[in-house]
């Protein structure tokens, strides 16, 4: 039987890579161009996607949410300054770590407890958290699509249905 949690994460990696590949084909200035949106640039959005995924991975590896969030906050400006190719290398590395981690889990539905310093204690599971990571990425790739249109560029399809045809 197929591991749905790992498949959803694979979809997330594929969708991020589709967007990265598309962005690499556009003029370099598009990535850091200031836009009027919830985020000030595509670089800021993609860095946010990456740092949230890194935060959750750090939590899976044993850091508290507070520690993982502090680590991400320290990296924020550095990540936003990177170009698309540098972020791609970091994201590829993080994706490999996630896939290895998920492949080695005996029970992705086992309850884990996360203490969010802003929202309190949450009893969840690895599988639910991966679904959060995937939907979070989807939401923000939608932000990137809007930002591309604001700059006069098309986006790229990266929905789950297309992934199913291409995997």
DSSP file (Angstrom, degrees, kcal/mol; ACC not computed):
  #  RESIDUE AA STRUCTURE BP1 BP2  ACC     N-H-->O    O-->H-N    N-H-->O    O-->H-N    TCO  KAPPA ALPHA  PHI   PSI    X-CA   Y-CA   Z-CA
    1    1 A X              0   0    0      0, 0.0     2,-0.2     0, 0.0     0, 0.0   0.000 360.0 360.0 360.0 140.5    0.0    0.0    0.0
    2    2 A X        -     0   0    0      1,-0.1     2,-1.0     2,-0.0     3,-0.1  -0.454 360.0-120.8 -72.0 139.7    1.2    3.5   -0.9
    3    3 A X     >  -     0   0    0      1,-0.2     4,-2.4    -2,-0.2     5,-0.2  -0.737  23.3-164.7 -82.9 104.9    2.2    5.7    2.0
    4    4 A X  H  > S+     0   0    0     -2,-1.0     4,-2.7     1,-0.2     5,-0.2   0.853  85.8  54.9 -62.3 -37.2   -0.1    8.7    1.6
    5    5 A X  H  > S+     0   0    0      2,-0.2     4,-2.1     1,-0.2    -1,-0.2   0.943 111.7  43.2 -62.5 -47.2    1.9   10.9    3.9
    6    6 A X  H  > S+     0   0    0      1,-0.2     4,-2.6     2,-0.2    -2,-0.2   0.882 113.4  53.0 -65.8 -37.7    5.1   10.3    1.9
    7    7 A X  H  X S+     0   0    0     -4,-2.4     4,-2.4     2,-0.2    -2,-0.2   0.912 108.3  49.6 -64.0 -42.4    3.2   10.8   -1.3
    8    8 A X  H  X S+     0   0    0     -4,-2.7     4,-2.1     2,-0.2    -1,-0.2   0.903 111.9  48.4 -63.9 -39.7    1.8   14.1   -0.1
    9    9 A X  H  X S+     0   0    0     -4,-2.1     4,-2.4     2,-0.2    -2,-0.2   0.916 109.3  52.9 -66.8 -40.1    5.3   15.3    0.8
   10   10 A X  H  X S+     0   0    0     -4,-2.6     4,-2.6     1,-0.2    -2,-0.2   0.902 108.0  51.8 -58.8 -40.4    6.6   14.1   -2.6
   11   11 A X  H  X S+     0   0    0     -4,-2.4     4,-3.1     2,-0.2     5,-0.2   0.930 108.0  51.5 -59.9 -45.2    3.8   16.2   -4.2
   12   12 A X  H  X S+     0   0    0     -4,-2.1     4,-2.5     1,-0.2    -2,-0.2   0.909 110.9  47.5 -58.8 -44.1    5.0   19.2   -2.1
   13   13 A X  H  X S+     0   0    0     -4,-2.4     4,-2.4     2,-0.2    -1,-0.2   0.929 113.3  48.7 -62.8 -45.7    8.6   18.8   -3.3
   14   14 A X  H  X S+     0   0    0     -4,-2.6     4,-2.6     2,-0.2    -2,-0.2   0.927 112.0  48.3 -60.5 -46.5    7.4   18.4   -6.9
   15   15 A X  H  X S+     0   0    0     -4,-3.1     4,-2.0     1,-0.2    -1,-0.2   0.909 112.1  48.6 -64.3 -42.3    5.2   21.5   -6.7
   16   16 A X  H  X S+     0   0    0     -4,-2.5     4,-2.8    -5,-0.2    -1,-0.2   0.915 112.1  49.7 -62.0 -41.3    8.0   23.6   -5.1
   17   17 A X  H  X S+     0   0    0     -4,-2.4     4,-3.1     2,-0.2     5,-0.2   0.880 106.8  54.9 -67.0 -37.1   10.4   22.4   -7.8
   18   18 A X  H  X S+     0   0    0     -4,-2.6     4,-2.0     2,-0.2    -1,-0.2   0.932 112.3  43.7 -58.3 -44.9    8.0   23.2  -10.6
   19   19 A X  H  X S+     0   0    0     -4,-2.0     4,-2.8     2,-0.2    -2,-0.2   0.913 113.4  50.8 -68.1 -42.3    7.8   26.8   -9.2
   20   20 A X  H  X S+     0   0    0     -4,-2.8     4,-2.4     2,-0.2    -2,-0.2   0.941 110.6  49.0 -59.5 -48.0   11.6   27.0   -8.7
   21   21 A X  H  X S+     0   0    0     -4,-3.1     4,-0.8     1,-0.2    -1,-0.2   0.900 112.3  49.0 -59.7 -41.1   12.2   25.8  -12.3
   22   22 A X  H >< S+     0   0    0     -4,-2.0     3,-0.9    -5,-0.2     4,-0.3   0.934 111.1  49.1 -63.2 -46.3    9.7   28.4  -13.6
   23   23 A X  H >< S+     0   0    0     -4,-2.8     3,-1.5     1,-0.3    -2,-0.2   0.858 104.3  59.2 -63.1 -35.7   11.4   31.2  -11.6
   24   24 A X  H 3< S+     0   0    0     -4,-2.4    -1,-0.3     1,-0.3    -2,-0.2   0.757 102.0  55.9 -65.7 -22.5   14.8   30.2  -12.9
   25   25 A X  T << S+     0   0    0     -3,-0.9    -1,-0.3    -4,-0.8    -2,-0.2   0.505  98.0  77.9 -85.7  -5.1   13.6   30.8  -16.4
   26   26 A X  S <  S-     0   0    0     -3,-1.5     5,-0.1    -4,-0.3   127,-0.0  -0.581 102.4 -73.6 -98.9 164.0   12.5   34.4  -15.6
   27   27 A X    >   -     0   0    0     -2,-0.2     3,-1.8     1,-0.1     4,-0.4  -0.295  46.2-120.8 -54.8 140.8   14.7   37.5  -15.3
   28   28 A X  T >> S+     0   0    0      1,-0.3     3,-1.1     2,-0.2     4,-0.6   0.811 108.0  64.7 -56.1 -34.1   16.7   37.3  -12.1
   29   29 A X  H 3> S+     0   0    0      1,-0.3     4,-1.0     2,-0.2     3,-0.3   0.707  85.8  73.4 -67.6 -17.8   15.3   40.6  -10.8
   30   30 A X  H <4 S+     0   0    0     -3,-1.8    12,-0.5     1,-0.2     3,-0.4   0.877  90.8  58.5 -60.7 -37.2   11.7   39.1  -10.6
   31   31 A X  H <4 S+     0   0    0     -3,-1.1    12,-2.3    -4,-0.4    11,-0.2   0.858 118.3  27.4 -64.5 -38.2   12.7   37.0   -7.5
   32   32 A X  H  < S+     0   0    0     -4,-0.6    -1,-0.2    -3,-0.3    -2,-0.2   0.364  89.0 130.4-106.1   3.5   13.7   40.0   -5.4
   33   33 A X     <  -     0   0    0     -4,-1.0     9,-0.4    -3,-0.4     2,-0.3  -0.352  62.6-116.5 -63.3 133.4   11.4   42.6   -7.0
   34   34 A X        +     0   0    0      7,-0.1     2,-0.3    -2,-0.1     7,-0.2  -0.543  40.8 176.6 -71.4 131.5    9.3   44.6   -4.5
   35   35 A X        -     0   0    0      5,-2.1     2,-1.1    -2,-0.3   112,-0.1  -0.920  38.1-110.7-131.8 159.3    5.6   44.0   -4.9
   36   36 A X  S    S+     0   0    0     -2,-0.3     2,-0.3   111,-0.1     4,-0.1  -0.787  75.1 103.1 -91.4  98.9    2.5   45.2   -3.0
   37   37 A X  S    S-     0   0    0     -2,-1.1    -2,-0.0     2,-0.3   106,-0.0  -0.848  92.2 -73.2-156.7-173.8    1.3   42.0   -1.3
   38   38 A X  S    S+     0   0    0     -2,-0.3     2,-0.3     2,-0.0    -2,-0.0   0.805 125.7  39.3 -64.3 -28.5    1.3   40.3    2.0
   39   39 A X  S    S-     0   0    0    104,-0.1    -2,-0.3     1,-0.1    -4,-0.1  -0.863  84.6-132.3-115.8 154.6    5.0   39.6    1.4
   40   40 A X  S    S+     0   0    0     -2,-0.3    -5,-2.1     1,-0.1     2,-0.3   0.651  81.9   4.3 -85.7 -14.2    7.3   42.2   -0.2
   41   41 A X     >  -     0   0    0     -7,-0.2     4,-1.7     1,-0.1    -9,-0.1  -0.988  69.5-109.0-160.3 162.9    8.9   39.8   -2.7
   42   42 A X  H  > S+     0   0    0    -12,-0.5     4,-3.0    -9,-0.4     5,-0.3   0.874 119.3  59.6 -62.7 -37.0    8.9   36.3   -4.1
   43   43 A X  H  > S+     0   0    0    -12,-2.3     4,-2.2     1,-0.2    -1,-0.2   0.898 104.2  50.0 -57.6 -40.6   12.2   35.8   -2.3
   44   44 A X  H  > S+     0   0    0    -13,-0.2     4,-1.9     2,-0.2    -1,-0.2   0.899 112.4  46.8 -66.5 -40.1   10.5   36.5    1.0
   45   45 A X  H  X S+     0   0    0     -4,-1.7     4,-2.5     2,-0.2    -2,-0.2   0.950 113.9  46.0 -67.1 -48.6    7.6   34.1    0.3
   46   46 A X  H  X S+     0   0    0     -4,-3.0     4,-2.5     1,-0.2    -2,-0.2   0.875 112.1  51.9 -65.4 -35.4    9.9   31.2   -0.8
   47   47 A X  H  X S+     0   0    0     -4,-2.2     4,-3.0    -5,-0.3    -1,-0.2   0.904 109.0  51.4 -63.8 -39.9   12.1   31.8    2.2
   48   48 A X  H  X S+     0   0    0     -4,-1.9     4,-2.4     2,-0.2     5,-0.2   0.928 109.4  49.4 -62.2 -46.0    9.0   31.6    4.4
   49   49 A X  H  X S+     0   0    0     -4,-2.5     4,-2.2     1,-0.2    -2,-0.2   0.951 114.5  45.6 -56.8 -49.6    8.0   28.3    2.8
   50   50 A X  H  X S+     0   0    0     -4,-2.5     4,-2.7     1,-0.2    -2,-0.2   0.935 112.6  49.2 -60.7 -48.3   11.5   26.9    3.3
   51   51 A X  H  X S+     0   0    0     -4,-3.0     4,-2.5     1,-0.2    -1,-0.2   0.851 109.8  51.3 -66.4 -34.1   11.8   28.1    6.9
   52   52 A X  H  X S+     0   0    0     -4,-2.4     4,-2.4     2,-0.2    -1,-0.2   0.926 111.8  47.5 -66.3 -43.0    8.4   26.8    8.0
   53   53 A X  H  X S+     0   0    0     -4,-2.2     4,-2.1    -5,-0.2    -2,-0.2   0.910 113.2  48.8 -62.8 -40.2    9.4   23.4    6.5
   54   54 A X  H  X S+     0   0    0     -4,-2.7     4,-2.6     2,-0.2    -2,-0.2   0.896 108.9  54.0 -64.6 -39.9   12.7   23.6    8.3
   55   55 A X  H  X S+     0   0    0     -4,-2.5     4,-2.0     1,-0.2    -2,-0.2   0.937 110.2  45.4 -59.6 -48.4   11.0   24.5   11.5
   56   56 A X  H  X S+     0   0    0     -4,-2.4     4,-2.5     1,-0.2    -1,-0.2   0.881 111.8  52.3 -66.1 -36.5    8.7   21.5   11.4
   57   57 A X  H  X S+     0   0    0     -4,-2.1     4,-1.9     2,-0.2    -1,-0.2   0.930 108.4  51.0 -63.4 -43.0   11.6   19.2   10.5
   58   58 A X  H  <>S+     0   0    0     -4,-2.6     5,-2.5     1,-0.2     4,-0.2   0.878 109.2  51.4 -61.0 -37.3   13.6   20.5   13.5
   59   59 A X  H ><5S+     0   0    0     -4,-2.0     3,-1.6     1,-0.2    -1,-0.2   0.927 108.2  51.1 -65.1 -44.2   10.5   19.8   15.7
   60   60 A X  H 3<5S+     0   0    0     -4,-2.5    -1,-0.2     1,-0.3    -2,-0.2   0.850 107.7  55.0 -58.7 -33.1   10.4   16.2   14.3
   61   61 A X  T 3<5S-     0   0    0     -4,-1.9    -1,-0.3    -5,-0.2    -2,-0.2   0.458 132.2 -89.3 -83.5  -1.1   14.1   16.0   15.2
   62   62 A X  T < 5S+     0   0    0     -3,-1.6    -3,-0.2     1,-0.4     2,-0.1   0.356  81.6 130.8 116.2  -6.9   13.5   17.0   18.8
   63   63 A X      < -     0   0    0     -5,-2.5    -1,-0.4    -6,-0.1     2,-0.1  -0.481  60.6-113.0 -73.0 150.1   13.7   20.8   19.1
   64   64 A X     >  -     0   0    0     -2,-0.1     4,-2.7     1,-0.1     5,-0.2  -0.409  28.5-111.1 -71.3 160.9   10.8   22.5   20.9
   65   65 A X  H  > S+     0   0    0     50,-0.3     4,-2.8     1,-0.2     5,-0.2   0.902 120.3  54.1 -61.0 -39.1    8.7   24.7   18.7
   66   66 A X  H  > S+     0   0    0     49,-0.4     4,-2.1     2,-0.2    -1,-0.2   0.926 111.1  44.5 -61.1 -44.7   10.1   27.7   20.4
   67   67 A X  H  > S+     0   0    0      2,-0.2     4,-2.2     1,-0.2    -2,-0.2   0.915 114.7  48.8 -64.8 -43.3   13.7   26.7   19.7
   68   68 A X  H  X S+     0   0    0     -4,-2.7     4,-2.1     1,-0.2    -2,-0.2   0.890 112.1  48.4 -65.5 -39.6   12.8   25.8   16.1
   69   69 A X  H  X S+     0   0    0     -4,-2.8     4,-2.6    -5,-0.2    -1,-0.2   0.885 110.3  51.5 -67.8 -38.3   11.1   29.1   15.5
   70   70 A X  H  X S+     0   0    0     -4,-2.1     4,-2.0    -5,-0.2    -2,-0.2   0.904 109.5  50.5 -64.4 -41.1   14.0   31.0   17.1
   71   71 A X  H  X S+     0   0    0     -4,-2.2     4,-1.1     2,-0.2    -2,-0.2   0.926 112.0  47.5 -60.8 -45.8   16.4   29.2   14.7
   72   72 A X  H  X S+     0   0    0     -4,-2.1     4,-0.9     1,-0.2     3,-0.5   0.904 109.1  53.7 -63.3 -42.1   14.2   30.1   11.7
   73   73 A X  H >< S+     0   0    0     -4,-2.6     3,-0.6     1,-0.2     4,-0.5   0.884 105.6  53.7 -61.3 -38.6   13.9   33.7   12.8
   74   74 A X  H 3< S+     0   0    0     -4,-2.0     4,-0.3     1,-0.2    -1,-0.2   0.801 112.8  44.2 -65.2 -28.5   17.7   34.0   13.0
   75   75 A X  H 3X S+     0   0    0     -4,-1.1     4,-2.8    -3,-0.5     5,-0.2   0.557  87.6  96.0 -91.3  -9.7   18.0   32.7    9.4
   76   76 A X  H <X S+     0   0    0     -4,-0.9     4,-2.3    -3,-0.6     5,-0.2   0.904  87.2  38.9 -53.5 -57.4   15.2   34.8    7.9
   77   77 A X  H  > S+     0   0    0     -4,-0.5     4,-1.4     1,-0.2    -1,-0.2   0.899 116.6  52.2 -63.3 -40.6   17.2   37.7    6.5
   78   78 A X  H  > S+     0   0    0     -4,-0.3     4,-0.7     1,-0.2    -1,-0.2   0.905 111.2  47.5 -61.3 -42.1   20.0   35.4    5.3
   79   79 A X  H >< S+     0   0    0     -4,-2.8     3,-0.9     1,-0.2    -2,-0.2   0.905 109.2  52.8 -67.0 -41.6   17.5   33.2    3.5
   80   80 A X  H 3< S+     0   0    0     -4,-2.3    -1,-0.2     1,-0.2    -2,-0.2   0.770 105.6  55.7 -66.6 -25.4   15.7   36.2    1.8
   81   81 A X  H 3< S+     0   0    0     -4,-1.4    -1,-0.2    -5,-0.2    -2,-0.2   0.668  88.6  98.6 -80.2 -17.4   19.0   37.5    0.5
   82   82 A X  S << S-     0   0    0     -3,-0.9     2,-0.1    -4,-0.7   -35,-0.1  -0.287  75.1-120.1 -69.1 154.4   19.8   34.2   -1.3
   83   83 A X     >  -     0   0    0      1,-0.1     4,-2.2   -51,-0.0     3,-0.2  -0.434  33.6 -96.5 -87.4 172.8   19.2   33.8   -5.0
   84   84 A X  H  > S+     0   0    0      1,-0.2     4,-2.3     2,-0.2     5,-0.1   0.865 122.6  52.0 -58.7 -40.6   16.8   31.2   -6.4
   85   85 A X  H  > S+     0   0    0      2,-0.2     4,-1.7     1,-0.2    -1,-0.2   0.880 109.1  49.7 -67.3 -38.0   19.6   28.7   -7.1
   86   86 A X  H  > S+     0   0    0     -3,-0.2     4,-1.9     2,-0.2    -1,-0.2   0.918 111.9  48.2 -65.6 -42.8   21.0   28.9   -3.6
   87   87 A X  H  X S+     0   0    0     -4,-2.2     4,-3.0     1,-0.2     5,-0.2   0.893 107.2  57.4 -64.0 -38.6   17.6   28.3   -2.1
   88   88 A X  H  X S+     0   0    0     -4,-2.3     4,-2.6    -5,-0.2    -1,-0.2   0.903 105.6  49.7 -59.1 -42.3   17.1   25.4   -4.5
   89   89 A X  H  X S+     0   0    0     -4,-1.7     4,-1.9     2,-0.2    -1,-0.2   0.927 113.6  45.6 -63.0 -45.4   20.2   23.7   -3.1
   90   90 A X  H  X S+     0   0    0     -4,-1.9     4,-2.4     1,-0.2    -2,-0.2   0.906 113.3  49.9 -64.1 -41.5   19.1   24.2    0.5
   91   91 A X  H  X S+     0   0    0     -4,-3.0     4,-2.8     2,-0.2    -2,-0.2   0.893 107.8  53.3 -66.7 -39.3   15.6   23.0   -0.3
   92   92 A X  H  X S+     0   0    0     -4,-2.6     4,-2.1    -5,-0.2    -1,-0.2   0.916 110.4  48.2 -59.7 -42.6   16.9   19.9   -2.1
   93   93 A X  H  X S+     0   0    0     -4,-1.9     4,-2.0     2,-0.2    -2,-0.2   0.928 112.5  47.3 -64.2 -45.6   18.9   19.0    1.0
   94   94 A X  H  X S+     0   0    0     -4,-2.4     4,-2.5     1,-0.2    -2,-0.2   0.899 110.2  53.7 -63.1 -40.3   15.9   19.6    3.3
   95   95 A X  H  X S+     0   0    0     -4,-2.8     4,-2.7     1,-0.2    -1,-0.2   0.899 107.1  50.9 -61.8 -41.8   13.7   17.5    1.0
   96   96 A X  H  X S+     0   0    0     -4,-2.1     4,-2.3     2,-0.2    -1,-0.2   0.915 110.2  50.1 -62.1 -41.9   16.1   14.6    1.2
   97   97 A X  H  X S+     0   0    0     -4,-2.0     4,-2.6     2,-0.2    -2,-0.2   0.922 111.4  48.5 -62.8 -43.9   16.1   14.8    5.0
   98   98 A X  H  X S+     0   0    0     -4,-2.5     4,-3.3     2,-0.2     5,-0.3   0.941 111.3  49.6 -60.4 -47.9   12.3   14.8    5.1
   99   99 A X  H  X S+     0   0    0     -4,-2.7     4,-2.5     1,-0.2    -2,-0.2   0.904 112.9  46.4 -62.5 -41.3   12.0   11.8    2.8
  100  100 A X  H  X S+     0   0    0     -4,-2.3     4,-1.3     2,-0.2    -1,-0.2   0.930 113.8  49.2 -64.5 -44.8   14.5    9.8    4.8
  101  101 A X  H  < S+     0   0    0     -4,-2.6     3,-0.5    -5,-0.2     4,-0.2   0.944 114.4  44.3 -58.4 -49.7   12.8   10.7    8.0
  102  102 A X  H >< S+     0   0    0     -4,-3.3     3,-1.4     1,-0.2    -1,-0.2   0.886 109.7  55.3 -65.9 -39.2    9.4    9.8    6.7
  103  103 A X  H 3< S+     0   0    0     -4,-2.5    -1,-0.2    -5,-0.3    -2,-0.2   0.781 108.6  50.0 -64.2 -25.6   10.6    6.6    5.1
  104  104 A X  T 3< S+     0   0    0     -4,-1.3     2,-0.5    -3,-0.5    -1,-0.3   0.370  84.8 108.5 -95.6   4.0   11.9    5.5    8.5
  105  105 A X    <   -     0   0    0     -3,-1.4     3,-0.3    -4,-0.2    -3,-0.0  -0.701  49.0-166.3 -85.3 128.5    8.8    6.2   10.5
  106  106 A X  S    S+     0   0    0     -2,-0.5     2,-0.3     1,-0.3    -1,-0.2   0.836  84.2  19.1 -78.4 -33.7    6.9    3.1   11.7
  107  107 A X    >   +     0   0    0      1,-0.1     3,-1.4     3,-0.0    -1,-0.3  -0.787  57.4 178.1-143.4  94.7    3.8    5.0   12.6
  108  108 A X  T 3  S+     0   0    0     -2,-0.3    19,-2.9    -3,-0.3    18,-0.5   0.577  84.9  60.8 -72.9  -7.5    3.2    8.5   11.1
  109  109 A X  T 3  S+     0   0    0     17,-0.2    -1,-0.3    16,-0.2     3,-0.1   0.407  74.2 121.7 -98.3   1.0   -0.1    8.7   13.0
  110  110 A X  S <  S-     0   0    0     -3,-1.4    16,-0.6     1,-0.1     2,-0.2  -0.377  73.8-101.9 -62.7 141.5    1.4    8.4   16.4
  111  111 A X  E     -A  125   0A   0     14,-0.2     2,-0.3    15,-0.1    14,-0.3  -0.454  40.4-176.1 -70.8 132.2    0.5   11.3   18.6
  112  112 A X  E     -A  124   0A   0     12,-2.9    12,-2.8    -2,-0.2     2,-0.5  -0.935  18.3-136.3-121.5 152.1    3.1   14.0   19.1
  113  113 A X  E     -A  123   0A   0     -2,-0.3     2,-0.5    10,-0.2    10,-0.2  -0.940  18.6-173.4-114.4 126.5    2.7   17.0   21.3
  114  114 A X  E     -A  122   0A   0      8,-2.8     8,-2.8    -2,-0.5     2,-0.8  -0.971  13.4-151.7-120.0 130.0    3.8   20.4   20.1
  115  115 A X  E     -A  121   0A   0     -2,-0.5     2,-0.5     6,-0.2   -49,-0.4  -0.857  11.4-161.6-105.4 101.7    3.8   23.4   22.4
  116  116 A X  E  >  -A  120   0A   0      4,-2.7     4,-2.7    -2,-0.8    -2,-0.0  -0.704  14.8-143.2 -81.3 123.7    3.3   26.5   20.3
  117  117 A X  T  4 S+     0   0    0     -2,-0.5    -1,-0.1     1,-0.2     4,-0.1   0.699 100.2  36.6 -63.2 -16.4    4.4   29.6   22.3
  118  118 A X  T  4 S+     0   0    0      2,-0.2    -1,-0.2     1,-0.0    -2,-0.0   0.722 130.0  26.6-103.8 -28.6    1.6   31.6   20.8
  119  119 A X  T  4 S-     0   0    0      1,-0.3    -2,-0.2     3,-0.0     2,-0.2   0.534  99.7-129.1-116.7  -9.8   -1.2   29.1   20.5
  120  120 A X  E  <  -A  116   0A   0     -4,-2.7    -4,-2.7     2,-0.1    -1,-0.3  -0.515  54.2  -8.8  95.4-163.9   -0.5   26.5   23.3
  121  121 A X  E     -A  115   0A   0     -6,-0.3     2,-0.4    -2,-0.2    -6,-0.2  -0.493  56.2-169.9 -79.2 138.0   -0.3   22.8   23.3
  122  122 A X  E     -A  114   0A   0     -8,-2.8    -8,-2.8    -2,-0.2     2,-0.7  -0.993  13.7-154.4-129.7 126.0   -1.3   20.8   20.2
  123  123 A X  E     +A  113   0A   0     -2,-0.4   -10,-0.2   -10,-0.2     2,-0.2  -0.901  43.6 133.3 -97.0 116.8   -1.7   17.0   20.1
  124  124 A X  E     -A  112   0A   0    -12,-2.8   -12,-2.9    -2,-0.7     2,-0.3  -0.577  44.6-116.7-141.9-161.1   -1.1   16.1   16.5
  125  125 A X  E  >  -A  111   0A   0    -14,-0.3     4,-2.2    -2,-0.2   -16,-0.2  -0.925  29.2-105.6-143.5 168.1    0.8   13.5   14.4
  126  126 A X  H  > S+     0   0    0    -16,-0.6     4,-2.6   -18,-0.5     5,-0.2   0.922 120.8  53.1 -61.2 -43.4    3.5   13.5   11.8
  127  127 A X  H  > S+     0   0    0    -19,-2.9     4,-1.9     1,-0.2    -1,-0.2   0.909 110.4  46.2 -63.0 -41.8    0.9   12.8    9.1
  128  128 A X  H  > S+     0   0    0    -20,-0.3     4,-2.0     2,-0.2    -1,-0.2   0.893 112.5  51.1 -65.5 -38.3   -1.2   15.8   10.1
  129  129 A X  H  X S+     0   0    0     -4,-2.2     4,-2.6     2,-0.2    -2,-0.2   0.885 107.7  51.8 -67.7 -38.1    1.8   18.0   10.3
  130  130 A X  H  X S+     0   0    0     -4,-2.6     4,-2.6     2,-0.2    -1,-0.2   0.905 107.9  52.7 -64.3 -40.0    3.0   16.9    6.8
  131  131 A X  H  X S+     0   0    0     -4,-1.9     4,-2.7     1,-0.2     5,-0.2   0.901 109.3  49.9 -61.2 -39.2   -0.5   17.8    5.6
  132  132 A X  H  X S+     0   0    0     -4,-2.0     4,-2.8     2,-0.2    -2,-0.2   0.935 109.6  50.5 -62.2 -46.2   -0.1   21.2    7.2
  133  133 A X  H  X S+     0   0    0     -4,-2.6     4,-2.2     1,-0.2    -2,-0.2   0.916 113.2  46.7 -57.9 -44.2    3.4   21.6    5.5
  134  134 A X  H  X S+     0   0    0     -4,-2.6     4,-2.4     2,-0.2    -2,-0.2   0.938 115.0  43.8 -66.2 -48.1    1.8   20.7    2.1
  135  135 A X  H  X S+     0   0    0     -4,-2.7     4,-2.5     1,-0.2    -1,-0.2   0.864 112.2  54.3 -68.8 -33.1   -1.2   23.0    2.4
  136  136 A X  H  X S+     0   0    0     -4,-2.8     4,-2.2    -5,-0.2    -1,-0.2   0.934 109.9  47.1 -61.7 -46.5    1.0   25.8    3.7
  137  137 A X  H  X S+     0   0    0     -4,-2.2     4,-2.4    -5,-0.2     5,-0.2   0.902 111.1  52.0 -61.8 -41.7    3.2   25.4    0.7
  138  138 A X  H  X S+     0   0    0     -4,-2.4     4,-1.7     2,-0.2    -2,-0.2   0.937 108.9  50.3 -59.4 -47.3    0.2   25.4   -1.6
  139  139 A X  H  X S+     0   0    0     -4,-2.5     4,-1.3     1,-0.2    -1,-0.2   0.930 114.7  42.7 -58.0 -47.5   -1.2   28.6   -0.1
  140  140 A X  H  X S+     0   0    0     -4,-2.2     4,-2.0     1,-0.2    -1,-0.2   0.779 107.2  58.4 -78.1 -25.6    2.1   30.4   -0.5
  141  141 A X  H  X S+     0   0    0     -4,-2.4     4,-2.2     2,-0.2    -1,-0.2   0.838 104.2  55.5 -66.8 -29.9    2.8   29.2   -4.0
  142  142 A X  H  X S+     0   0    0     -4,-1.7     4,-2.0    -5,-0.2    -2,-0.2   0.888 104.2  52.4 -64.4 -39.0   -0.5   30.8   -4.7
  143  143 A X  H  X S+     0   0    0     -4,-1.3     4,-2.4     1,-0.2    -2,-0.2   0.918 108.9  50.4 -59.5 -42.7    0.9   34.0   -3.3
  144  144 A X  H  X S+     0   0    0     -4,-2.0     4,-2.5     1,-0.2    -2,-0.2   0.905 106.7  54.1 -63.5 -41.6    3.9   33.6   -5.7
  145  145 A X  H  X S+     0   0    0     -4,-2.2     4,-2.1     1,-0.2    -1,-0.2   0.918 110.3  47.0 -58.5 -43.4    1.6   33.1   -8.6
  146  146 A X  H  X S+     0   0    0     -4,-2.0     4,-2.3     1,-0.2    -2,-0.2   0.911 111.1  51.2 -64.0 -42.9   -0.2   36.4   -7.8
  147  147 A X  H  X S+     0   0    0     -4,-2.4     4,-1.0     1,-0.2    -2,-0.2   0.864 108.3  52.4 -64.5 -36.1    3.1   38.2   -7.4
  148  148 A X  H ><>S+     0   0    0     -4,-2.5     5,-2.7     2,-0.2     3,-0.6   0.936 109.3  48.9 -64.3 -45.1    4.3   36.9  -10.8
  149  149 A X  H ><5S+     0   0    0     -4,-2.1     3,-1.6     1,-0.3    -2,-0.2   0.886 105.9  57.2 -61.8 -38.3    1.1   38.2  -12.4
  150  150 A X  H 3<5S+     0   0    0     -4,-2.3    -1,-0.3     1,-0.3    -2,-0.2   0.796 108.2  48.3 -61.4 -27.1    1.6   41.6  -10.7
  151  151 A X  T <<5S-     0   0    0     -4,-1.0    -1,-0.3    -3,-0.6    -2,-0.2   0.357 125.7-102.2 -94.9   4.5    5.0   41.7  -12.4
  152  152 A X  T < 5S+     0   0    0     -3,-1.6     2,-0.3     1,-0.3    -3,-0.2   0.691  83.4 118.5  86.4  19.1    3.6   40.7  -15.8
  153  153 A X      < -     0   0    0     -5,-2.7    -1,-0.3    -6,-0.1    -2,-0.2  -0.878  61.1-120.3-118.7 150.0    4.6   37.1  -15.8
  154  154 A X        -     0   0    0     -2,-0.3     2,-0.1     1,-0.1    -8,-0.0  -0.423  24.8-135.6 -77.4 160.7    2.6   33.9  -16.0
  155  155 A X        -     0   0    0     -2,-0.1     2,-0.4    -7,-0.0    -1,-0.1  -0.142  21.1-110.1 -96.2-159.5    2.8   31.3  -13.2
  156  156 A X        -     0   0    0     -2,-0.1     2,-0.2     2,-0.0   -11,-0.1  -0.993  25.8-106.9-137.8 143.0    3.1   27.6  -13.6
  157  157 A X        +     0   0    0     -2,-0.4     0, 0.0     1,-0.1     0, 0.0  -0.498  45.7 155.1 -69.1 135.1    0.6   24.8  -12.9
  158  158 A X        +     0   0    0     -2,-0.2     2,-0.1  -140,-0.0    -1,-0.1  -0.057  20.2 140.2-152.6  40.2    1.5   22.8   -9.8
  159  159 A X     >  -     0   0    0      1,-0.1     4,-1.9  -144,-0.0     3,-0.3  -0.438  63.8-108.3 -87.0 165.6   -1.7   21.3   -8.5
  160  160 A X  H  > S+     0   0    0      1,-0.2     4,-2.2     2,-0.2     5,-0.1   0.849 115.4  58.8 -62.0 -37.5   -2.0   17.8   -7.1
  161  161 A X  H  > S+     0   0    0      1,-0.2     4,-1.3     2,-0.2    -1,-0.2   0.910 107.1  46.8 -59.5 -43.0   -4.0   16.5  -10.2
  162  162 A X  H  > S+     0   0    0     -3,-0.3     4,-1.7     1,-0.2    -1,-0.2   0.897 108.9  55.6 -65.3 -40.2   -1.1   17.4  -12.5
  163  163 A X  H  X S+     0   0    0     -4,-1.9     4,-1.9     1,-0.2    -2,-0.2   0.909 103.2  55.7 -56.3 -42.9    1.3   15.8  -10.1
  164  164 A X  H  < S+     0   0    0     -4,-2.2    -1,-0.2     1,-0.2    -2,-0.2   0.875 109.4  46.4 -60.4 -37.3   -0.7   12.6  -10.3
  165  165 A X  H  < S+     0   0    0     -4,-1.3    -1,-0.2    -3,-0.2    -2,-0.2   0.819 118.3  41.7 -72.2 -30.3   -0.3   12.5  -14.1
  166  166 A X  H  <        0   0    0     -4,-1.7    -2,-0.2     1,-0.2    -1,-0.2   0.603 360.0 360.0 -96.8 -12.8    3.4   13.3  -14.0
  167  167 A X     <        0   0    0     -4,-1.9    -1,-0.2    -5,-0.2    -2,-0.1   0.536 360.0 360.0 -72.3 360.0    4.7   11.1  -11.2
